[in-house]
Amino acid sequence: MAKNKELEALFNDPILENIEKEDLTIFDVPENLKKSNKSQPDYVAKRVRCDNFEDYEPGFKEVHEDLNSGKRQLVCLTKKQTLQIGSYYIISGMLMFIVHIDELYTKLRRKKKDARTRCVFENGTETDAYLDSLRKAISSDGYVVTESNDTTEAYFKQSLEVNEKDIQDGWIYVLKSKSEKSEIKNQKNFYKVGFSTVPVELRIANARNEPTYLMDNVEIVAIWKTLI
């Protein structure tokens, strides 16, 4: 009841007695004092028709075949993983290919660098969305499409082929301690991996006197030559 009396007294205030309903606009908040919505970007990336989609269509078909055969996999995008030109991704169930990424620059009011992209989708559309927007979309509702097993194997095979131009610059080695000390001998899968610019046999000749080899003799498990 007390509140009703307070409201009644307020509306019976002499200051308001000559104000008509039409004049109640005095209670309206001026436009310049109203809370504005979050500023909208001047430009929002939209998907448009890709005029040269025929250049990318075979690639999409090949990726689908690789996914069905197991040559490619869908994996989640990690926090440290960057989006790459020439790679495929899934966004909301649709396959996407990154054709180009502009040079990174710092946006206004933001410290993080970003860049426009050109991305083509398997439905024949494309977009120039920001790199950061793509990351968020892939992270929340998408996947990274891995490279084909065939491509990966071919790359490593080519990388490992030795020719007359290659020069050996050292050896990578795996060693196992011959120590009889229980704290060392009882350790499972306990190995020493290292690199040497001299033959491994020569490098470990004085192993029993070197802390790096736990002051004891070691057994060579594997050796690989390194080339430049």
C-alpha positions, 0 to 999 in steps of 0.5 A, a space after each residue: 500500500 505504501 508503494 501505491 501511495 508513493 506512485 499516486 503522490 508522484 503522478 499528482 505532483 504539481 509539476 506534471 499536472 499540466 502535461 498532456 499524454 502527448 508531452 510524455 516524450 520528455 521521458 524518452 531517452 535522446 538518440 545520442 544517449 541510447 546504448 547502441 548495438 555492437 558496431 557492425 563490420 563495414 563488410 561481411 564475407 558472403 559466399 558467391 558463385 565461383 566462376 572457375 569452379 571447374 578448376 577445383 571440382 576434380 580436386 573435391 571429387 578426389 578428396 571424397 574418394 580418398 576419404 572413402 578409401 581411407 587415404 585421408 582422414 578427418 582430424 580436429 584443428 589444434 590450437 597451434 595448427 595454422 590454416 594452409 593454402 592448398 589444404 582441404 577443410 570441412 565446415 558444417 559438413 561441406 568440403 572447402 579448399 583454401 586457394 589464397 591467403 592475403 598478407 597478414 595485417 593488424 586490424 583496428 582495435 585488435 592486436 591479433 593479425 588477420 588476413 582475407 582469404 579466397 576459399 572455394 566450396 564443393 557446392 560451387 561457391 567461394 568466399 573471402 572470409 577472414 582467416 580468424 573467422 575460418 579458424 573459429 568455424 572449423 574449430 566449432 563445426 568442422 575438421 581438417 582433411 589430412 594429406 593423402 597417404 600416397 602424397 605423403 609416401 611419395 614426398 618422403 620417398 623423394 626426400 630420402 633418395 640419395 644421389 651424387 649431390 648429397 653429402 653426408 654430414 653425420 649420423 643419428 644414433 640410438 643407444 642402450 646402456 649396458 649398465 648393471 645398476 638396477 636403477 638403469 637396467 630395470 628401466 623399460 624402453 630406456 634409450 639414448 638418441 643423439 647426433 654425431 659428426 664422427 662415426 658412432 663407434 668412435 663417439 662412444 669409445 669412451 662412454 664409460 667415462 662420460 656422464 651423457 652415457 651414464 658413465 658406462 658402456 653402451 650398445 648400438 641399437 640403430 644408426 642412420 646417416 644424415 645428408 645435406 
